[in-house]
């Protein structure tokens, strides 16, 4: 019986060493593949978006990725882009179809009235306007980032579904991005 226990102990000891070596090797292998998986995830999410938006979101999502600490956080962010990319694609396609239908009618008025829009701050009337589809997509994206990056007690506490005006959206986006950049 004593020899049997010694044998079992030696087998358990050898199994422990083998398991530790394999888990370390597996961990290093996964760490080596993470950047590739993250890049492919972003690329696949971007392909879902309208062609005219792909460069913008590739740059934006890579910028957000650089600010996320740790490899696991970056992986979670990139994997979260799949559902976000799908929702944004639907929203952006709808907004694109809507704007192309109405663009001809309002193009000359828009160009004449907004040539210096970047130089002027938003007016109170503009901030009270209902949120458009593109801004709604940005709010949803920011909400997804906030959910992935921060525990419940560190979030803004703002329900993105209740955001109805451009002013509310701007305040929410500013608070989320300020938290990310701090």
C-alpha positions as CSV (number, residue, x, y, z in Angstrom):
1,X,0.0,0.0,0.0
2,X,2.9,2.4,0.8
3,X,4.5,1.8,-2.6
4,X,1.1,2.5,-4.3
5,X,0.8,5.8,-2.5
6,X,4.3,6.8,-3.4
7,X,3.5,5.9,-7.1
8,X,0.3,7.9,-7.0
9,X,2.1,10.9,-5.4
10,X,4.8,10.7,-8.1
11,X,2.3,10.6,-10.9
12,X,0.3,13.5,-9.3
13,X,3.6,15.5,-9.0
14,X,4.6,14.8,-12.6
15,X,1.1,15.7,-13.7
16,X,1.3,19.0,-11.8
17,X,4.6,19.9,-13.5
18,X,3.3,18.9,-16.9
19,X,0.1,20.9,-16.4
20,X,2.1,24.0,-15.3
21,X,4.4,23.8,-18.3
22,X,1.6,23.3,-20.7
23,X,-0.5,26.1,-19.2
24,X,2.4,28.5,-19.5
25,X,3.1,27.4,-23.1
26,X,-0.6,27.8,-23.9
27,X,-0.7,31.2,-22.3
28,X,2.3,32.4,-24.3
29,X,0.7,31.0,-27.5
30,X,-2.6,32.8,-26.8
31,X,-0.7,36.0,-26.1
32,X,1.1,35.7,-29.4
33,X,-2.2,35.3,-31.3
34,X,-4.1,38.1,-29.5
35,X,-3.0,41.0,-31.8
36,X,-3.8,39.0,-34.9
37,X,-7.3,38.1,-33.5
38,X,-7.9,41.7,-32.5
39,X,-6.9,43.1,-35.9
40,X,-9.1,40.5,-37.8
41,X,-12.0,41.3,-35.5
42,X,-11.8,45.0,-36.2
43,X,-11.4,44.3,-39.9
44,X,-14.5,42.1,-40.0
45,X,-16.6,44.6,-38.0
46,X,-15.5,47.4,-40.4
47,X,-16.5,45.4,-43.4
48,X,-20.1,45.4,-42.2
49,X,-20.2,49.2,-42.4
50,X,-21.0,51.3,-45.5
51,X,-17.9,51.8,-47.6
52,X,-17.8,55.5,-47.1
53,X,-17.7,55.0,-43.3
54,X,-15.1,52.2,-43.2
55,X,-11.9,54.4,-43.1
56,X,-13.4,56.6,-40.4
57,X,-14.3,53.7,-38.1
58,X,-11.1,51.8,-38.7
59,X,-9.2,54.8,-37.5
60,X,-11.6,55.5,-34.6
61,X,-11.7,51.9,-33.3
62,X,-7.9,51.6,-33.5
63,X,-7.6,54.8,-31.6
64,X,-9.9,53.5,-28.9
65,X,-8.0,50.2,-28.9
66,X,-4.7,52.0,-28.1
67,X,-6.2,53.5,-25.0
68,X,-7.4,50.2,-23.5
69,X,-4.9,48.7,-21.1
70,X,-4.1,45.0,-21.2
71,X,-4.5,42.4,-23.9
72,X,-7.7,40.8,-22.6
73,X,-9.4,44.2,-22.5
74,X,-8.4,44.8,-26.1
75,X,-9.7,41.4,-27.1
76,X,-13.0,42.1,-25.4
77,X,-13.3,45.4,-27.1
78,X,-12.5,44.0,-30.5
79,X,-15.0,41.1,-30.1
80,X,-17.6,43.6,-29.0
81,X,-17.3,45.3,-32.3
82,X,-19.1,42.5,-34.1
83,X,-22.6,43.2,-32.6
84,X,-21.8,47.0,-32.6
85,X,-20.7,46.9,-36.2
86,X,-23.9,45.1,-37.2
87,X,-26.2,47.6,-35.3
88,X,-24.2,50.5,-36.7
89,X,-24.3,49.1,-40.2
90,X,-28.1,48.9,-40.1
91,X,-28.4,52.4,-38.7
92,X,-25.9,53.9,-41.1
93,X,-27.4,52.2,-44.1
94,X,-30.8,53.5,-43.1
95,X,-29.4,57.0,-42.6
96,X,-27.6,56.8,-45.9
97,X,-30.7,55.8,-47.8
98,X,-32.8,58.5,-46.1
99,X,-30.2,61.2,-46.7
100,X,-29.7,60.3,-50.4
101,X,-33.4,60.5,-51.0
102,X,-33.7,63.9,-49.5
103,X,-30.2,65.3,-50.4
104,X,-31.1,66.8,-53.7
105,X,-34.0,68.8,-52.2
106,X,-32.0,70.3,-49.4
107,X,-28.5,70.4,-50.7
108,X,-28.3,74.0,-51.7
109,X,-29.9,75.2,-48.5
110,X,-27.6,73.1,-46.3
111,X,-24.4,74.2,-48.1
112,X,-25.4,77.9,-47.8
113,X,-26.4,77.7,-44.2
114,X,-23.6,75.6,-42.8
115,X,-20.5,76.8,-44.5
116,X,-19.2,78.2,-41.3
117,X,-20.7,75.6,-38.9
118,X,-17.4,74.5,-37.5
119,X,-16.6,78.1,-36.5
120,X,-19.9,78.6,-34.5
121,X,-20.9,76.8,-31.3
122,X,-24.2,74.9,-31.4
123,X,-27.2,77.0,-30.6
124,X,-29.8,76.1,-28.0
125,X,-32.3,75.3,-30.8
126,X,-29.8,72.9,-32.4
127,X,-29.2,71.1,-29.1
128,X,-32.9,70.6,-28.7
129,X,-33.3,68.9,-32.1
130,X,-34.1,65.2,-32.1
131,X,-31.2,62.9,-32.3
132,X,-30.4,61.6,-35.9
133,X,-29.5,58.0,-36.8
134,X,-25.8,58.7,-37.1
135,X,-25.7,60.3,-33.6
136,X,-27.8,57.4,-32.2
137,X,-25.2,55.0,-33.6
138,X,-22.4,56.9,-31.9
139,X,-24.3,56.9,-28.6
140,X,-24.9,53.1,-28.9
141,X,-21.2,52.7,-29.6
142,X,-20.2,54.8,-26.6
143,X,-22.6,52.8,-24.4
144,X,-21.1,49.6,-25.6
145,X,-17.6,50.9,-24.8
146,X,-18.7,52.1,-21.4
147,X,-20.2,48.8,-20.6
148,X,-17.2,46.8,-21.7
149,X,-14.6,49.1,-20.1
150,X,-16.0,50.1,-16.7
151,X,-17.7,48.4,-13.8
152,X,-21.2,49.5,-13.0
153,X,-20.2,51.9,-10.2
154,X,-17.8,53.8,-12.6
155,X,-20.2,54.3,-15.5
156,X,-22.0,57.6,-16.2
157,X,-25.4,56.2,-15.1
158,X,-27.1,57.6,-18.2
159,X,-29.4,55.3,-20.1
160,X,-28.6,55.7,-23.8
161,X,-32.2,54.6,-24.7
162,X,-33.5,57.8,-23.0
163,X,-31.3,60.1,-25.0
164,X,-33.6,62.0,-27.4
165,X,-31.9,65.3,-28.3
166,X,-28.6,66.3,-29.8
167,X,-27.7,68.2,-26.6
168,X,-28.3,65.1,-24.5
169,X,-26.3,63.0,-26.9
170,X,-23.4,65.5,-26.9
171,X,-23.3,65.6,-23.1
172,X,-23.3,61.8,-22.9
173,X,-20.6,61.3,-25.5
174,X,-18.4,64.0,-23.9
175,X,-18.7,62.3,-20.5
176,X,-17.9,58.9,-21.8
177,X,-15.0,60.0,-23.9
178,X,-13.6,62.2,-21.1
179,X,-13.7,59.2,-18.8
180,X,-11.8,57.2,-21.4
181,X,-9.2,59.8,-21.9
182,X,-8.6,60.5,-18.2
